[in-house]
Amino acid sequence: MDLPANTFKAALKRGELQIGLWSSLCSPIVSEIISQSGFDWILVDTEHSPNEPPDVLAQLQALKGGTATPIVRPAWNDAVLLKRLLDIGVQAVLVPFVQNAEEARRAGAACRHPPAGIRGIPTSGRGSHYGRVPDYLKRADGEICVLVQVETGEALARIEEIASVDGVDGVFIGPADLSASLGHIGNPGHPEVQAAIQDAVKRLTAIGKPAGILTPSEPDARRYIEWGYRFVAVGSDLGLMTKHADALAKAFAGQR
């Protein structure tokens, strides 16, 4: 049995656009449904969703066989949280609230085995197909994708040094927290926030680091892609369910 290739990481290296979907509903049934929709990646969130490792594991099993690479966002930039996710087979992580190069280095180190990092040594976890992958400990690092989330004005000012840290494969701009940091909470469409989002991708592109972002707005998503964002989440399972459930109820409201 061989180590699975991380197709998302390989596509980013080639500069290919990767379209994704955010998943917050904590359901393996939902994961199985959206896995077959044709997305390139699906973000399983544990920062702002009530997901724990057993829940994530069930969703990873449901996503297997679909078109999308699972990416998991831990609740924090914490080596223990990251270790537990990697041991259950996660090959791509999005680490939230990275403010500087040192925090980016910490994230990268948590995802690598010694001597390159500090990840604990798993002997027979799901990531190695329960010990069946030959030389897993020597090869696993090459298939792990580490994305770091920049979501404040302070972090934006240091985006080149964050992105240039060895082991960081991409930088994700968090528009909601960024808008709050810039004094426009709840308004990521504010011109100042949009200017910062455009500036961020220009600076990342200049140093050859792929940039990612999330938006539920199709026009915004298309604009971000034009600006140069390479991994873009174009909605969420929660948003899709809410939007269409509300619209369906409204369509029949007059029948009561």
C-alpha positions, -999 to +999 in steps of 0.1 A: +000+000+000+015+034-010+013+068+005-015+088-011-004+117-033-015+152-023-031+163-055-040+197-041-004+205-031+009+193-065-017+215-083-007+246-062+030+240-072+020+240-108+001+272-104-033+257-112-065+272-099-082+251-072-119+257-064-131+247-030-160+246-006-161+253+032-177+226+053-190+234+088-219+210+093-199+183+110-217+156+091-202+126+072-234+124+052-230+160+041-193+153+034-201+124+012-227+144-008-204+174-014-174+151-021-191+141-054-199+177-065-167+182-084-147+206-061-110+204-060-108+208-022-131+209+008-122+226+041-133+208+072-134+234+099-127+228+136-121+265+145-156+278+142-175+244+141-181+218+168-157+193+152-134+171+172-109+145+158-134+116+158-159+138+139-131+148+114-121+112+110-157+102+100-158+131+075-124+121+060-137+086+055-168+100+038-148+123+015-125+095+004-132+086-032-146+120-041-130+147-063-118+169-034-087+170-013-097+174+023-081+204+041-087+207+078-085+239+098-074+232+134-089+254+162-055+270+168-018+269+158-011+242+183+013+213+178-009+188+196-040+196+176-020+194+144-004+161+154-038+145+161-051+156+127-021+144+108-022+110+125-057+104+113-047+110+077-050+147+071-025+158+044-034+195+042-040+219+070-050+256+072-035+271+104-055+301+116-044+335+129-007+334+120+007+368+128+044+366+120+072+344+107+079+327+140+043+315+142+045+303+106+076+284+115+058+269+145+030+256+122+055+242+097+075+224+124+044+208+139+037+192+106+071+177+100+089+148+116+124+153+131+149+166+123+130+191+102+102+195+127+087+184+160+058+161+149+056+131+172+063+097+156+032+077+148+038+040+146+006+027+131-019+055+127-044+060+098-021+084+081+003+054+073-026+031+066-021+016+100+016+009+094+013-005+059+029+024+040+066+016+035+090+044+048+060+065+059+082+084+084+106+094+056+081+103+030+051+118+048+065+153+050+066+156+013+028+151+009+018+174+038+005+208+027+008+237+052-014+267+046-013+296+070-041+321+075-034+359+075-063+378+089-052+410+105-036+443+094-006+434+115-001+401+097-006+417+063+023+441+070+045+410+074+030+388+047+062+383+027+082+371+057+053+348+067+049+334+032+087+329+028+090+306+058+103+271+048+074+247+048+046+272+041+029+261+009+003+289+006-012+318+024-050+322+030-065+356+035-093+356+060-117+384+048-140+384+078-114+388+105-094+411+082-123+435+078-127+436+116-090+442+121-092+471+096-121+487+114-149+475+091-164+446+110-190+426+090-181+445+059-154+427+038-167+445+008-155+479+021-131+495-004-102+496+022-107+458+029-109+450-008-078+471-015-059+451+012-071+418-003-059+428-037-026+441-024-020+408-005-023+387-036-001+410-056+026+407-029+023+369-026+023+364-064+055+385-066+073+361-044+058+330-060+035+319-031-001+309-039-028+328-022-063+316-011-095+332+001-132+324+009-163+342-003-199+332-006-203+358-035-199+345-070-189+380-084-164+384-056-149+349-063-145+357-100-128+390-092-104+373-067-095+347-093-088+376-118-066+392-092-046+360-090-059+340-061-051+303-067-072+284-042-107+299-037-136+286-016-167+298-034-192+290-007-200+267+023-223+238+030-239+258+058-245+288+035-259+266+007-283+249+031-295+281+047-299+300+015-319+274-003-339+263+027-349+299+033-358+305-003-379+274-005-398+283+026-404+318+013-417+305-020-445+287-002-451+313+026-483+325+009-498+291+008-505+289+045 
